[in-house]
Structure formats: structure tokens, C-alpha cells
Amino acid sequence: MTRILRPILPLLLAALLGSIAVTPLHAQAASPHPWSSLDPAQREVLAPLQQKWNSMSPRKQTRMLKRAERWVTLPPQKREEVRQHIARWQLMTPGERRQARENMRKFQQLPPQQREQLHNTFERFQQLPPAQREKLIREWHALPPAQRLHWDERHGHDRPPPPPGSQNHR
């Protein structure tokens, strides 16, 4: 038995001492990142948050730093899309944001095949001429919620309904 324990004894000892001497992982992630500690590239990307930065939770700071890292790798077209999404989000009321989060939660709970189908329908909707999209949205808003569930029956599967979030903008 000593021959078995002898090779792993240093590893066990190191693990034991390491667990005592090392800060827990959850505490490491919670350390704040003061604005002054950010490098110039991070400051440039995160500039809109400068006034709030030091009052943000360390967890949120870490999340934003990770997003900033991804941002610099995005092609210009994708960056513009993200900017538009952010601008739309900032224009939303707290109630609309809550509803958007709830819709996203529901979407994520759908089976992958149904999520893919909805994504494809939305893509087709985006390809329609603006006038036709507006017309469909007006028709959608005119329907009572119960009838919205049967949109595809009324219009056929070739005509997609308006995007899911549009139902809340009456």
C-alpha cells in the first residue's frame, strides 16, 4: 500500500495545501476591475460605460470585459448590427425589456428544431420588402392574441408572421 500511496502523496499534499493557500475561484471572479486598471483598448471599447464602471459589480465588469474581447474580433458589419441592437434595447421601456427577456427565455426552452424553424421564418420576414413587412405587422396587431396563434393557417406557411417581439408594441 505504501508503494501505491508514495507516488500520489506529493499530489495529495499539494492539492491540500493549494486549497488552503489559493483564493476560492468564486472569490477570484468577484475581484473588481477599476477603470484605471483597464488597458487603452479596453477603455476604448468600454468608453460608454466609463461613468458607471467603478460602481458596477465585479461580476458585471468581468462579463463586460469578456464582451469587449469578443467585440474587437467582430467584422465591421457585425459590429454595426450589434450597435443597432444596443440602440433598440436602450429605447425600450423596462416593461418591454422584461418582456424581451421572457420571450428569449421561452425561445431557449423550445426544442432545437422549433427554434430553427422560427429562426428561418424570421429570416424570411426580414427579406420581405419594407411595405409588405409593415402590412403584416399591422394585420398582426389587429388580431386578438388567440387568433395570432393561428397566423400560419390564415396566411399559409409561405408568409411568415411578424417577429415575436412586435406583438408587444401596440
C-alpha positions as CSV (number, residue, x, y, z in Angstrom):
1,M,0.0,0.0,0.0
2,T,2.9,2.4,0.7
3,R,4.1,1.8,-2.8
4,I,0.7,2.9,-4.2
5,L,0.5,6.0,-2.0
6,R,4.1,7.1,-2.3
7,P,3.8,8.4,-5.9
8,I,0.5,10.3,-5.3
9,L,1.3,11.6,-1.8
10,P,3.0,14.7,-3.2
11,L,0.0,15.4,-5.4
12,L,-2.4,15.0,-2.4
13,L,-0.3,17.2,-0.3
14,A,0.0,19.9,-3.0
15,A,-3.8,19.7,-3.5
16,L,-4.5,20.1,0.2
17,L,-2.0,23.0,0.6
18,G,-3.2,24.5,-2.6
19,S,-6.8,24.5,-1.5
20,I,-5.8,26.3,1.7
21,A,-3.5,28.8,0.2
22,V,-5.4,29.7,-3.0
23,T,-8.3,32.1,-3.1
24,P,-11.5,30.3,-4.0
25,L,-12.5,30.6,-7.7
26,H,-15.7,32.4,-6.9
27,A,-13.8,35.0,-4.9
28,Q,-11.3,35.4,-7.7
29,A,-14.0,36.1,-10.2
30,A,-15.5,38.7,-7.9
31,S,-12.5,40.9,-7.7
32,P,-13.2,44.4,-9.0
33,H,-11.5,45.9,-12.1
34,P,-11.2,49.6,-11.5
35,W,-11.4,51.8,-14.7
36,S,-7.8,52.9,-14.2
37,S,-6.6,49.2,-14.4
38,L,-8.1,48.7,-17.9
39,D,-5.7,48.9,-20.9
40,P,-6.3,51.5,-23.6
41,A,-8.0,49.1,-26.0
42,Q,-10.5,48.0,-23.2
43,R,-11.2,51.6,-22.3
44,E,-11.9,52.5,-25.9
45,V,-14.4,49.7,-26.3
46,L,-16.0,50.2,-22.9
47,A,-16.0,54.1,-23.1
48,P,-19.8,54.3,-22.9
49,L,-19.6,52.7,-19.5
50,Q,-16.9,54.8,-18.1
51,Q,-19.1,56.9,-15.7
52,K,-20.8,53.8,-14.3
53,W,-17.8,51.4,-14.5
54,N,-16.4,51.7,-10.9
55,S,-19.9,51.3,-9.4
56,M,-20.7,48.2,-11.4
57,S,-20.4,44.8,-9.6
58,P,-17.2,42.9,-10.2
59,R,-19.2,40.1,-11.9
60,K,-20.7,42.6,-14.4
61,Q,-17.3,44.2,-15.0
62,T,-15.9,40.7,-15.8
63,R,-18.8,40.0,-18.1
64,M,-18.3,43.3,-19.9
65,L,-14.6,42.7,-20.3
66,K,-15.3,39.4,-21.9
67,R,-17.7,41.0,-24.3
68,A,-15.1,43.7,-25.1
69,E,-12.7,41.0,-26.0
70,R,-15.2,39.4,-28.4
71,W,-16.0,42.9,-29.8
72,V,-12.6,43.5,-31.2
73,T,-12.7,40.3,-33.2
74,L,-16.0,41.1,-34.9
75,P,-16.1,42.2,-38.5
76,P,-17.3,45.8,-39.1
77,Q,-20.8,44.6,-40.4
78,K,-21.4,42.5,-37.3
79,R,-20.3,45.4,-35.1
80,E,-22.9,47.6,-36.8
81,E,-25.6,45.0,-36.2
82,V,-24.7,44.9,-32.5
83,R,-24.7,48.7,-32.3
84,Q,-28.3,48.7,-33.7
85,H,-29.4,46.0,-31.2
86,I,-28.0,48.0,-28.3
87,A,-29.7,51.2,-29.6
88,R,-33.0,49.4,-29.8
89,W,-32.6,48.0,-26.4
90,Q,-31.8,51.4,-24.9
91,L,-35.0,52.8,-26.4
92,M,-37.1,50.1,-24.7
93,T,-39.1,50.7,-21.5
94,P,-38.3,48.5,-18.5
95,G,-41.5,46.5,-19.2
96,E,-40.5,45.9,-22.8
97,R,-37.1,44.7,-21.7
98,R,-38.7,42.4,-19.2
99,Q,-40.9,41.0,-22.0
100,A,-38.0,40.6,-24.3
101,R,-36.1,38.7,-21.7
102,E,-39.1,36.5,-21.1
103,N,-39.5,35.9,-24.8
104,M,-35.9,34.9,-25.1
105,R,-36.2,32.5,-22.1
106,K,-39.2,30.9,-23.8
107,F,-37.4,30.7,-27.1
108,Q,-34.4,29.0,-25.5
109,Q,-36.7,26.4,-23.9
110,L,-38.1,25.4,-27.3
111,P,-36.8,22.2,-28.9
112,P,-33.9,22.9,-31.3
113,Q,-36.0,22.0,-34.4
114,Q,-38.7,24.5,-33.5
115,R,-36.1,27.2,-32.7
116,E,-34.6,26.6,-36.1
117,Q,-38.0,26.9,-37.8
118,L,-38.7,30.2,-36.0
119,H,-35.3,31.5,-37.0
120,N,-35.9,30.6,-40.6
121,T,-39.3,32.2,-40.5
122,F,-37.8,35.4,-39.1
123,E,-35.1,35.4,-41.8
124,R,-37.8,35.2,-44.5
125,F,-39.7,38.0,-42.8
126,Q,-36.6,40.2,-42.9
127,Q,-36.2,39.6,-46.6
128,L,-39.6,40.9,-47.4
129,P,-39.9,44.5,-48.8
130,P,-40.5,47.1,-46.0
131,A,-44.0,47.9,-47.2
132,Q,-45.0,44.2,-47.0
133,R,-43.5,43.8,-43.6
134,E,-45.4,46.9,-42.3
135,K,-48.6,45.5,-43.7
136,L,-48.1,42.1,-42.0
137,I,-47.3,43.9,-38.7
138,R,-50.5,45.9,-38.9
139,E,-52.5,42.8,-39.6
140,W,-50.8,41.0,-36.7
141,H,-51.6,43.9,-34.3
142,A,-55.2,43.9,-35.4
143,L,-55.6,40.3,-34.4
144,P,-56.7,39.2,-30.9
145,P,-53.9,37.2,-29.2
146,A,-55.9,33.9,-29.6
147,Q,-56.0,34.4,-33.3
148,R,-52.3,35.2,-33.5
149,L,-51.7,31.5,-32.6
150,H,-53.3,30.5,-35.9
151,W,-51.5,33.1,-38.1
152,D,-49.9,30.4,-40.3
153,E,-53.2,28.8,-41.0
154,R,-54.7,32.2,-42.3
155,H,-51.6,33.1,-44.4
156,G,-50.1,29.8,-45.3
157,H,-46.6,28.7,-44.3
158,D,-45.0,30.8,-47.1
159,R,-45.9,34.1,-45.4
160,P,-44.2,34.5,-42.0
161,P,-45.7,36.4,-39.1
162,P,-44.1,39.5,-37.8
163,P,-41.1,39.0,-35.4
164,P,-42.1,37.7,-31.9
165,G,-41.3,41.0,-30.2
166,S,-43.6,43.0,-32.4
167,Q,-46.7,41.8,-30.6
168,N,-45.9,44.0,-27.6
169,H,-45.7,47.3,-29.5
170,R,-49.4,48.0,-29.8
